[in-house]
Amino acid sequence: MYVADVCAGLFIDNNNTLYCSQWTNNVIVKGSLDKDANASMIAAGNGTAGSASNLLSSPIGIFVDINFNLYVADAGNNRIQLFQFGQLNAITVAGDGASINFALDYPTGVVLDADNYLFIVDQNNNRIVRWESNGVRCLFGCLHQSGLGSDELRLPWSLAFDSYGNLFVTDWRNGRIQKFSFMNNSCITTITTTTRSRVTFETTINLNLVSSSIVTSVLSSMGKVHIVFIHIS
């Protein structure tokens, strides 16, 4: 699929359709991976920055659910937008304009889990939050400060779950991938953290060497962590 701008976020849905968030063009485009590789169409936004329901401003993270509804981390508008399947006007489900009064500051990543909890990378607040129908819970980085501790982040960029429910976060300015392991029993839920300053997939990469770039992590169905680098000049 040909795109005219850097893809700040990528997603492949259950129909093998590739979505690309064009950060500086303020638009989400999509194209089938099974058809003409150069064909694409607009999925959200129109290329003009704005805060209306049909517009985006610096969109980054994207997620498509099993019903092909599109969630967009509309970073420049400090909100998460839901574009229901076939619609070009969105519903604000988190952040500025949402029904729950909880401010986000430049959200860059969004994932919807099987229980319909919305996990958000709240970048400038250096935290990960979980949006629920009756409120918001801060999960990691909840001290309103950046840092290098195992429970701290510094301008996180994206997040992804593996099949075991472990959460991987691209801790951008710390130059590392953080793994947050969820361990459940019948009574309580405990959250532990593990620092992944070196990540092994096909090649071992020291992420501190590329901390001036945006680093996005993608988890495959085989549990491997794949790293995508976007250079910032």
Backbone as CSV, one residue per row, in Angstrom:
resi,resn,N_x,N_y,N_z,CA_x,CA_y,CA_z,C_x,C_y,C_z
1,MET,0.843,-1.196,0.000,0.000,0.000,0.000,0.877,1.243,0.000
2,TYR,0.658,2.127,-0.947,1.409,3.380,-1.009,0.797,4.405,-0.064
3,VAL,1.653,5.076,0.714,1.198,6.157,1.581,2.093,7.369,1.356
4,ALA,1.522,8.546,1.554,2.232,9.786,1.249,2.939,10.375,2.458
5,ASP,2.897,9.680,3.593,3.474,10.235,4.811,3.937,9.094,5.701
6,VAL,4.703,9.426,6.729,5.151,8.436,7.711,3.949,7.836,8.429
7,CYS,3.968,6.525,8.609,2.944,5.852,9.412,3.393,5.856,10.869
8,ALA,2.760,6.683,11.686,3.099,6.724,13.107,2.506,5.538,13.847
9,GLY,1.455,4.937,13.283,0.837,3.752,13.856,0.389,2.819,12.748
10,LEU,0.434,1.511,13.026,0.007,0.500,12.061,-0.912,-0.498,12.749
11,PHE,-1.866,-1.032,11.980,-2.730,-2.086,12.516,-3.248,-2.921,11.351
12,ILE,-3.348,-4.241,11.559,-3.927,-5.148,10.569,-5.153,-5.794,11.190
13,ASP,-6.326,-5.632,10.552,-7.555,-6.170,11.128,-7.793,-7.612,10.680
14,ASN,-8.929,-8.175,11.091,-9.226,-9.581,10.810,-9.521,-9.858,9.342
15,ASN,-9.719,-8.807,8.554,-9.908,-8.964,7.112,-8.615,-8.760,6.338
16,ASN,-7.496,-8.724,7.055,-6.185,-8.513,6.445,-6.097,-7.147,5.762
17,THR,-6.726,-6.167,6.398,-6.643,-4.784,5.942,-5.632,-4.042,6.801
18,LEU,-4.723,-3.343,6.145,-3.678,-2.591,6.829,-4.125,-1.143,7.024
19,TYR,-3.996,-0.650,8.260,-4.321,0.735,8.593,-3.027,1.478,8.915
20,CYS,-2.937,2.716,8.467,-1.766,3.565,8.708,-2.233,4.924,9.196
21,SER,-1.732,5.351,10.356,-2.047,6.700,10.842,-0.971,7.656,10.342
22,GLN,-1.385,8.569,9.483,-0.453,9.545,8.927,-0.437,10.765,9.839
23,TRP,0.565,10.777,10.650,0.742,11.708,11.748,0.637,13.165,11.302
24,THR,1.441,13.551,10.325,1.477,14.961,9.921,0.389,15.318,8.922
25,ASN,-0.225,14.314,8.290,-1.315,14.580,7.350,-2.691,14.523,8.008
26,ASN,-2.734,14.158,9.292,-3.984,14.170,10.068,-5.065,13.280,9.451
27,VAL,-4.659,12.076,9.063,-5.598,11.175,8.405,-5.187,9.729,8.671
28,ILE,-6.178,8.822,8.666,-5.932,7.383,8.724,-6.303,6.807,7.367
29,VAL,-5.390,6.057,6.766,-5.685,5.403,5.495,-5.622,3.894,5.691
30,LYS,-6.291,3.172,4.794,-6.294,1.718,4.882,-6.266,1.117,3.484
31,GLY,-5.803,-0.132,3.415,-5.762,-0.841,2.146,-5.668,-2.331,2.386
32,SER,-6.248,-3.111,1.492,-6.234,-4.561,1.625,-4.858,-5.116,1.283
33,LEU,-4.397,-6.057,2.093,-3.132,-6.733,1.807,-3.321,-7.877,0.818
34,ASP,-4.574,-8.182,0.479,-4.869,-9.279,-0.443,-5.139,-8.799,-1.862
35,LYS,-5.173,-7.476,-2.056,-5.507,-6.930,-3.369,-4.371,-6.046,-3.856
36,ASP,-4.691,-5.054,-4.670,-3.691,-4.150,-5.230,-2.887,-3.497,-4.114
37,ALA,-1.578,-3.734,-4.112,-0.725,-3.253,-3.025,-0.648,-1.737,-2.969
38,ASN,-0.967,-1.053,-4.071,-0.856,0.401,-4.098,-2.170,1.110,-3.791
39,ALA,-3.268,0.369,-3.697,-4.575,0.992,-3.491,-4.805,1.275,-2.013
40,SER,-5.306,2.464,-1.711,-5.642,2.820,-0.335,-6.831,3.765,-0.343
41,MET,-7.482,3.883,0.810,-8.609,4.784,0.948,-8.593,5.377,2.346
42,ILE,-9.296,6.481,2.524,-9.348,7.143,3.823,-10.286,6.387,4.755
43,ALA,-9.803,6.115,5.966,-10.617,5.467,6.989,-11.125,6.466,8.019
44,ALA,-10.371,7.556,8.239,-10.770,8.574,9.219,-9.990,9.850,8.949
45,GLY,-10.634,10.998,9.216,-10.013,12.287,8.955,-10.073,12.641,7.480
46,ASN,-9.683,13.874,7.167,-9.675,14.281,5.756,-8.404,15.021,5.355
47,GLY,-7.400,14.996,6.221,-6.141,15.660,5.907,-6.013,17.048,6.486
48,THR,-7.089,17.560,7.070,-7.071,18.876,7.706,-7.114,18.702,9.217
49,ALA,-6.209,19.348,9.933,-6.208,19.253,11.389,-7.401,19.991,11.968
50,GLY,-8.052,19.376,12.958,-9.189,20.019,13.592,-9.761,19.151,14.685
51,SER,-10.715,19.708,15.432,-11.294,18.995,16.567,-12.744,18.581,16.341
52,ALA,-13.291,18.831,15.150,-14.643,18.369,14.841,-14.673,16.845,14.826
53,SER,-15.865,16.265,14.849,-15.991,14.813,14.972,-15.456,14.060,13.763
54,ASN,-15.307,14.727,12.633,-14.786,14.075,11.430,-13.324,14.414,11.166
55,LEU,-12.687,15.117,12.122,-11.310,15.562,11.929,-10.393,14.996,13.002
56,LEU,-9.095,15.008,12.689,-8.064,14.539,13.607,-6.943,15.562,13.654
57,SER,-6.131,15.469,14.710,-4.949,16.313,14.825,-3.799,15.468,15.361
58,SER,-2.841,15.178,14.505,-1.690,14.331,14.853,-2.122,12.966,15.382
59,PRO,-2.889,12.199,14.601,-3.276,10.857,15.046,-2.064,9.931,15.080
60,ILE,-2.029,9.056,16.080,-0.869,8.166,16.215,-1.340,6.719,16.379
61,GLY,-1.675,6.303,17.592,-2.063,4.917,17.822,-3.420,4.592,17.229
62,ILE,-3.554,3.371,16.685,-4.823,2.926,16.106,-5.092,1.486,16.523
63,PHE,-6.378,1.172,16.644,-6.804,-0.187,16.997,-8.145,-0.449,16.323
64,VAL,-8.301,-1.636,15.747,-9.550,-2.028,15.097,-10.078,-3.269,15.800
65,ASP,-11.330,-3.220,16.276,-11.882,-4.355,17.015,-12.486,-5.389,16.062
66,ILE,-13.085,-6.435,16.624,-13.591,-7.541,15.805,-14.791,-7.128,14.958
67,ASN,-15.412,-6.001,15.301,-16.526,-5.482,14.509,-16.070,-4.410,13.527
68,PHE,-14.759,-4.253,13.394,-14.127,-3.311,12.464,-14.391,-1.851,12.822
69,ASN,-14.653,-1.607,14.110,-14.696,-0.238,14.608,-13.265,0.234,14.841
70,LEU,-13.002,1.474,14.494,-11.646,2.020,14.529,-11.485,2.977,15.709
71,TYR,-10.495,2.692,16.566,-10.138,3.575,17.674,-8.852,4.315,17.303
72,VAL,-8.839,5.618,17.530,-7.689,6.441,17.153,-7.228,7.261,18.353
73,ALA,-5.934,7.182,18.655,-5.335,8.081,19.641,-5.082,9.412,18.940
74,ASP,-6.020,10.326,19.117,-5.996,11.632,18.452,-5.158,12.574,19.316
75,ALA,-3.839,12.416,19.204,-2.911,13.004,20.173,-3.038,14.513,20.284
76,GLY,-3.095,15.202,19.149,-3.140,16.655,19.174,-4.405,17.222,19.780
77,ASN,-5.468,16.410,19.816,-6.723,16.833,20.436,-6.916,16.250,21.833
78,ASN,-5.913,15.522,22.329,-5.953,14.957,23.690,-7.196,14.096,23.920
79,ARG,-7.461,13.195,22.967,-8.665,12.379,23.078,-8.492,11.065,22.320
80,ILE,-9.385,10.119,22.610,-9.485,8.874,21.859,-10.800,8.913,21.098
81,GLN,-10.726,8.726,19.777,-11.897,8.777,18.921,-12.291,7.375,18.460
82,LEU,-13.593,7.107,18.482,-14.141,5.850,17.984,-14.908,6.123,16.693
83,PHE,-14.394,5.566,15.594,-15.085,5.624,14.313,-15.766,4.275,14.106
84,GLN,-17.074,4.247,14.295,-17.791,3.000,14.099,-17.741,2.603,12.626
85,PHE,-17.842,1.307,12.376,-17.651,0.774,11.031,-18.520,1.514,10.006
86,GLY,-17.867,2.013,8.968,-18.571,2.704,7.895,-18.859,4.165,8.150
87,GLN,-18.437,4.689,9.316,-18.727,6.075,9.671,-17.465,6.938,9.599
88,LEU,-17.618,8.179,9.160,-16.506,9.126,9.118,-16.605,10.179,10.213
89,ASN,-17.691,10.152,10.992,-17.828,11.002,12.172,-17.634,10.136,13.407
90,ALA,-16.806,10.611,14.324,-16.405,9.795,15.468,-17.145,10.172,16.738
91,ILE,-17.077,9.249,17.697,-17.536,9.474,19.060,-16.290,9.581,19.937
92,THR,-16.236,10.597,20.784,-15.108,10.720,21.709,-15.363,9.814,22.906
93,VAL,-14.500,8.813,23.087,-14.708,7.840,24.159,-13.774,8.065,25.340
94,ALA,-12.744,8.886,25.179,-11.822,9.176,26.280,-11.142,10.512,26.020
95,GLY,-10.822,11.213,27.110,-10.132,12.487,26.986,-11.076,13.656,26.803
96,ASP,-10.593,14.710,26.154,-11.370,15.934,25.987,-12.662,15.666,25.222
97,GLY,-13.794,15.965,25.858,-15.087,15.781,25.221,-15.777,14.477,25.548
98,ALA,-15.130,13.599,26.325,-15.741,12.318,26.688,-16.696,12.495,27.861
99,SER,-17.545,11.495,28.077,-18.535,11.574,29.152,-17.889,11.516,30.531
100,ILE,-16.743,10.840,30.641,-16.006,10.786,31.906,-14.984,11.914,31.911
101,ASN,-14.997,12.722,32.957,-14.102,13.872,33.045,-12.733,13.427,33.550
102,PHE,-11.838,13.125,32.614,-10.479,12.703,32.951,-9.577,13.157,31.815
103,ALA,-8.651,14.060,32.116,-7.843,14.684,31.071,-6.696,13.783,30.630
104,LEU,-6.488,13.727,29.325,-5.319,13.094,28.726,-4.429,14.185,28.147
105,ASP,-3.130,13.901,28.101,-2.186,14.862,27.538,-1.347,14.162,26.475
106,TYR,-1.741,14.329,25.230,-1.080,13.767,24.057,-1.051,12.231,24.101
107,PRO,-2.225,11.591,24.042,-2.265,10.125,24.018,-1.727,9.587,22.696
108,THR,-0.869,8.580,22.775,-0.196,8.072,21.576,-0.476,6.605,21.281
109,GLY,-1.118,5.900,22.190,-1.397,4.487,21.960,-2.734,4.100,22.544
110,VAL,-3.405,3.133,21.902,-4.704,2.680,22.389,-4.903,1.213,22.012
111,VAL,-5.413,0.433,22.975,-5.736,-0.979,22.756,-7.037,-1.281,23.486
112,LEU,-7.927,-2.010,22.832,-9.168,-2.486,23.454,-9.012,-3.969,23.738
113,ASP,-9.253,-4.392,24.995,-9.101,-5.812,25.303,-10.428,-6.550,25.153
114,ALA,-10.412,-7.846,25.433,-11.596,-8.686,25.231,-12.730,-8.335,26.178
115,ASP,-12.422,-7.651,27.278,-13.444,-7.237,28.242,-13.923,-5.811,27.999
116,ASN,-13.544,-5.248,26.847,-13.924,-3.884,26.455,-13.329,-2.808,27.354
117,TYR,-12.189,-3.120,27.979,-11.423,-2.092,28.664,-10.496,-1.431,27.648
118,LEU,-10.410,-0.118,27.726,-9.583,0.645,26.804,-8.286,1.031,27.516
119,PHE,-7.161,0.558,27.003,-5.852,0.871,27.569,-5.213,1.975,26.730
120,ILE,-4.734,3.015,27.411,-4.277,4.219,26.722,-2.881,4.606,27.195
121,VAL,-2.018,4.936,26.238,-0.723,5.547,26.554,-0.938,7.053,26.658
122,ASP,-0.854,7.573,27.872,-1.028,9.007,28.132,0.370,9.623,28.175
123,GLN,0.897,9.949,26.992,2.334,10.168,26.861,2.892,11.270,27.747
124,ASN,2.355,12.467,27.653,2.955,13.582,28.387,2.726,13.503,29.893
125,ASN,1.832,12.627,30.321,1.671,12.345,31.748,2.481,11.127,32.177
126,ASN,3.215,10.519,31.228,4.128,9.405,31.519,3.426,8.256,32.239
127,ARG,2.243,7.885,31.733,1.478,6.848,32.421,0.649,6.031,31.434
128,ILE,0.198,4.874,31.918,-0.744,4.021,31.207,-2.026,3.983,32.023
129,VAL,-3.160,4.261,31.382,-4.436,4.249,32.091,-5.385,3.258,31.433
130,ARG,-6.334,2.776,32.234,-7.376,1.882,31.726,-8.723,2.578,31.858
131,TRP,-9.380,2.734,30.725,-10.675,3.415,30.672,-11.778,2.378,30.784
132,GLU,-12.664,2.555,31.759,-13.763,1.636,31.984,-15.083,2.384,31.848
133,SER,-16.175,1.655,31.819,-17.481,2.292,31.637,-17.854,3.193,32.806
134,ASN,-17.304,2.900,33.991,-17.669,3.676,35.179,-16.513,4.474,35.769
135,GLY,-15.418,4.604,35.040,-14.309,5.387,35.566,-12.996,5.061,34.889
136,VAL,-11.927,5.642,35.427,-10.588,5.487,34.859,-9.645,5.027,35.957
137,ARG,-8.767,4.090,35.626,-7.776,3.607,36.581,-6.383,3.808,36.002
138,CYS,-5.515,4.427,36.780,-4.114,4.523,36.376,-3.425,3.211,36.737
139,LEU,-2.701,2.637,35.770,-2.045,1.351,35.984,-0.561,1.496,36.290
140,PHE,0.146,2.272,35.483,1.591,2.409,35.635,1.982,3.862,35.412
141,GLY,3.036,4.288,36.109,3.477,5.671,35.994,2.505,6.634,36.635
142,CYS,2.009,6.287,37.800,0.904,7.035,38.406,1.353,8.136,39.362
143,LEU,2.648,8.434,39.398,3.153,9.459,40.310,3.276,10.822,39.637
144,HIS,2.790,10.931,38.397,2.825,12.197,37.650,4.252,12.718,37.485
145,GLN,5.184,11.787,37.260,6.564,12.178,37.001,7.211,11.116,36.125
146,SER,8.233,11.514,35.386,8.962,10.551,34.572,10.135,10.007,35.369
147,GLY,10.632,8.839,34.957,11.764,8.265,35.667,12.207,6.960,35.052
148,LEU,13.259,6.382,35.629,13.852,5.141,35.141,13.494,3.938,36.001
149,GLY,12.702,4.139,37.047,12.326,3.025,37.900,11.475,2.011,37.161
150,SER,11.348,0.809,37.730,10.596,-0.250,37.061,9.111,0.076,36.948
151,ASP,8.627,0.993,37.785,7.228,1.405,37.715,7.080,2.807,37.144
152,GLU,8.131,3.291,36.449,8.112,4.637,35.883,8.333,4.583,34.375
153,LEU,7.871,5.627,33.696,8.007,5.746,32.253,8.481,7.155,31.920
154,ARG,9.021,7.288,30.713,9.422,8.613,30.235,8.995,8.759,28.780
155,LEU,7.912,9.478,28.584,7.298,9.660,27.269,7.054,8.316,26.573
156,PRO,6.221,7.464,27.158,5.885,6.194,26.498,5.175,6.452,25.177
157,TRP,5.278,5.488,24.254,4.762,5.702,22.902,3.631,4.748,22.529
158,SER,3.805,3.456,22.761,2.801,2.486,22.316,2.716,1.338,23.311
159,LEU,1.707,0.484,23.129,1.540,-0.670,24.004,0.909,-1.812,23.231
160,ALA,1.135,-3.036,23.734,0.563,-4.234,23.111,0.501,-5.339,24.153
161,PHE,-0.488,-6.222,24.012,-0.632,-7.378,24.889,-0.165,-8.636,24.182
162,ASP,0.371,-9.597,24.961,0.589,-10.926,24.412,-0.596,-11.815,24.774
163,SER,-0.550,-13.075,24.361,-1.687,-13.973,24.563,-1.885,-14.359,26.023
164,TYR,-0.910,-14.039,26.887,-1.009,-14.356,28.306,-1.511,-13.167,29.126
165,GLY,-1.775,-12.047,28.478,-2.245,-10.869,29.189,-1.142,-9.968,29.696
166,ASN,0.112,-10.273,29.349,1.210,-9.389,29.726,1.204,-8.160,28.819
167,LEU,1.523,-7.026,29.395,1.474,-5.762,28.669,2.889,-5.271,28.386
168,PHE,3.169,-4.975,27.122,4.458,-4.439,26.706,4.283,-2.971,26.328
169,VAL,5.136,-2.118,26.879,5.050,-0.680,26.644,6.367,-0.183,26.064
170,THR,6.279,0.570,24.982,7.453,1.226,24.423,7.748,2.465,25.252
171,ASP,8.773,2.371,26.091,9.172,3.469,26.974,10.180,4.316,26.199
172,TRP,9.660,5.178,25.334,10.427,5.820,24.272,11.691,6.520,24.759
173,ARG,11.561,7.518,25.606,12.716,8.331,25.972,13.645,7.645,26.974
174,ASN,13.210,6.535,27.537,14.130,5.717,28.323,14.831,4.680,27.456
175,GLY,14.458,4.603,26.171,15.121,3.692,25.247,14.966,2.236,25.616
176,ARG,13.751,1.829,26.012,13.566,0.453,26.455,12.122,0.007,26.223
177,ILE,11.926,-1.309,26.270,10.591,-1.897,26.285,10.323,-2.394,27.696
178,GLN,9.195,-1.997,28.281,8.812,-2.447,29.609,7.745,-3.536,29.500
179,LYS,7.956,-4.618,30.232,6.964,-5.691,30.300,6.295,-5.656,31.667
180,PHE,4.973,-5.531,31.653,4.194,-5.542,32.882,3.402,-6.840,32.919
181,SER,3.699,-7.683,33.903,3.092,-9.012,33.986,1.920,-8.998,34.948
182,PHE,0.773,-9.484,34.491,-0.414,-9.589,35.322,-0.518,-11.018,35.842
183,MET,-0.532,-11.164,37.174,-0.639,-12.487,37.780,-1.923,-12.530,38.587
184,ASN,-2.853,-13.398,38.183,-4.172,-13.452,38.803,-4.337,-14.700,39.662
185,ASN,-5.049,-14.546,40.784,-5.558,-15.703,41.506,-7.005,-15.418,41.871
186,SER,-7.608,-16.243,42.681,-9.040,-16.121,42.934,-9.387,-14.922,43.805
187,CYS,-8.392,-14.335,44.475,-8.692,-13.274,45.435,-8.211,-11.900,44.995
188,ILE,-6.995,-11.829,44.472,-6.413,-10.526,44.191,-5.727,-10.539,42.837
189,THR,-5.442,-9.356,42.352,-4.637,-9.192,41.148,-3.378,-8.436,41.520
190,THR,-2.223,-9.002,41.192,-0.944,-8.382,41.497,-0.284,-7.952,40.203
191,ILE,0.288,-6.770,40.201,0.991,-6.269,39.029,2.478,-6.220,39.347
192,THR,3.280,-6.881,38.523,4.725,-6.810,38.675,5.316,-6.235,37.404
193,THR,6.534,-5.728,37.488,7.163,-5.114,36.324,8.527,-5.723,36.076
194,THR,8.891,-5.800,34.813,10.205,-6.275,34.412,10.755,-5.337,33.363
195,THR,11.974,-4.863,33.558,12.593,-3.971,32.587,13.188,-4.781,31.453
196,ARG,12.851,-4.394,30.218,13.440,-5.018,29.041,14.256,-3.969,28.292
197,SER,15.479,-3.671,28.779,16.305,-2.695,28.083,16.945,-3.311,26.846
198,ARG,16.976,-4.651,26.782,17.410,-5.357,25.583,16.306,-6.330,25.208
199,VAL,15.921,-6.334,23.955,14.820,-7.162,23.491,15.340,-8.120,22.436
200,THR,15.028,-9.404,22.584,15.490,-10.396,21.629,14.344,-10.844,20.736
201,PHE,14.513,-10.691,19.427,13.614,-11.329,18.475,14.529,-11.994,17.466
202,GLU,14.546,-11.619,16.198,15.540,-12.205,15.311,16.952,-11.706,15.641
203,THR,17.045,-10.458,16.105,18.324,-9.856,16.467,18.168,-9.195,17.824
204,THR,19.226,-9.171,18.626,19.183,-8.465,19.900,19.545,-7.010,19.664
205,ILE,18.682,-6.092,20.150,18.875,-4.662,19.925,18.937,-3.945,21.260
206,ASN,19.955,-3.136,21.438,20.017,-2.266,22.600,19.248,-0.999,22.261
207,LEU,18.064,-0.848,22.833,17.202,0.265,22.465,17.770,1.605,22.880
208,ASN,18.698,1.622,23.837,19.289,2.887,24.250,20.094,3.532,23.126
209,LEU,20.498,2.747,22.134,21.258,3.296,21.021,20.380,4.082,20.067
210,VAL,19.067,3.885,20.151,18.171,4.538,19.204,17.088,5.314,19.933
211,SER,17.401,5.819,21.112,16.378,6.486,21.914,15.944,7.820,21.335
212,SER,16.654,8.326,20.304,16.225,9.561,19.652,15.174,9.301,18.587
213,SER,14.855,8.027,18.353,13.832,7.670,17.385,12.586,7.190,18.108
214,ILE,11.463,7.225,17.410,10.252,6.607,17.927,10.403,5.105,17.773
215,VAL,10.088,4.367,18.824,10.199,2.920,18.784,8.837,2.326,19.085
216,THR,8.300,1.560,18.153,7.012,0.917,18.342,7.209,-0.580,18.412
217,SER,6.610,-1.217,19.408,6.725,-2.663,19.550,5.448,-3.328,19.071
218,VAL,5.612,-4.457,18.378,4.485,-5.236,17.885,4.699,-6.674,18.308
219,LEU,3.672,-7.279,18.900,3.763,-8.663,19.331,3.117,-9.570,18.300
220,SER,3.847,-10.599,17.880,3.293,-11.557,16.930,2.511,-12.623,17.674
221,SER,1.781,-13.451,16.914,1.010,-14.531,17.519,1.906,-15.592,18.143
222,MET,3.196,-15.585,17.785,4.153,-16.524,18.354,4.823,-15.974,19.602
223,GLY,4.399,-14.792,20.034,4.945,-14.219,21.255,6.254,-13.492,21.072
224,LYS,6.681,-13.261,19.829,7.913,-12.528,19.583,7.636,-11.029,19.550
225,VAL,8.587,-10.256,20.073,8.471,-8.807,20.055,9.203,-8.282,18.828
226,HIS,8.481,-7.604,17.948,9.072,-7.003,16.759,9.125,-5.498,16.960
227,ILE,10.215,-4.891,16.544,10.452,-3.480,16.797,10.422,-2.707,15.486
228,VAL,9.672,-1.592,15.474,9.617,-0.697,14.321,10.216,0.636,14.741
229,PHE,11.196,1.127,13.978,11.841,2.398,14.286,11.387,3.460,13.291
230,ILE,11.040,4.637,13.806,10.706,5.784,12.968,11.677,6.895,13.332
231,HIS,12.541,7.266,12.414,13.556,8.277,12.708,12.931,9.660,12.767
232,ILE,13.334,10.431,13.775,12.900,11.818,13.902,14.097,12.712,13.651
233,SER,13.992,13.567,12.661,15.108,14.462,12.352,15.085,15.671,13.266
